[in-house]
């Protein structure tokens, strides 16, 4: 099987972020964004449209290809991506090769 992805194509710097819950000294809980990883990625735009009640909405869908990361592979659906000033929800994760790359299917967070 020929691998067509070259490491030089991972030219976009992204952050994978998760929500963490902490308990304060008073016993209340607070939430904060925690950076899981700073990664190089290849962004593939897969834009489309969706119709609802006769109205057409533009979808900002993007795939990110990153090097394999065990933490993201295990629980990436509960994380999101920060790409510049944009935030993308991770909907699904596909494995490419045997622990070589991950393909993250995302949509823009509103």
Secondary structure, 3 states (H helix, E strand, C coil): CCCCCCHHHCCEEEEEEEEEEEECCCCCEEEEEEEEEEEEEEEEECCEEEEECCEEEEECEEEEEEECCHHHHHHHHHEEEEECCEEEEEEEEEEECCCCEEEEEEEECC
